[in-house]
């Protein structure tokens, strides 16, 4: 406060100006440290002080931009969490956990929560695909697995699931063939035809 009064009453005092600029520079550094630590309210309060004293303080605008981006990131992460809890894992397209986690990673590819979130999204889609396969809804299973390939670059989980779906499909086909053969052995050719057409 005394320093501000000195600068206000004696603007020609270069020593006071330099001290004030140094103090404001330290505050900008503190704000950036708070941003790094995800302490948005702390960073916002510091930058409000800096901008009130000197709106053109070097570094304050870039810190403000970082704060804004981090605020967006935190908001999207919260939206993603809420979407997962509500079961909006991959649908609707623009209001799902997949959508929000993808937005975060587009802005900050190193965000670990979003990376883990997309893994959870892919795992959920795979689990649903396997349930479809187990109930012989192979078309839905294949569609869901195809969508799951777009969630993450790592395709290992999808490939494992595809192999499992293929095994279920093969086993189902073998069972139907056995049923058809049994029906023909009984002379029930209409039943054999019905079974074979479902292959």
C-alpha angles and dihedrals in degrees: 000000000000090000092052090049090050092051092045094050097036108030089167091064100109093183092057091045092052091048091049092049090048091051092048090048089054090050091052089052090050090050091052090049090051090050090051088053092048090244095143099167092050092049092046092052093049094048091048088058093047094049092046090056098037118002090190096050107147112256096015095101094051090047089051090051091050090050091051093050092048090050089054090047093051090047092052092047090053090048089051092050091049091048092052091049090050092050094249091132101147103351143103091040097229099034105044135106089250091055096049096043089049090052091052093051092046087059098035114016091185096061104126097197091055091047090052089044093057090049089054090048092052092046091051092051091048092050090052091047090054091050089053090050092049089054089049093249092133096161092060091044092053093046092051093047090050090053090048090060089068096054098075137006091236105085098179095105093046092049091051090049092047089054089051092049090049090051091050090048092050092048091049091050091049090051091051092049090052090050091050092050091048090050092051090048087056090048091245096135096163089059090046090052091048091052094046093050089057092060 
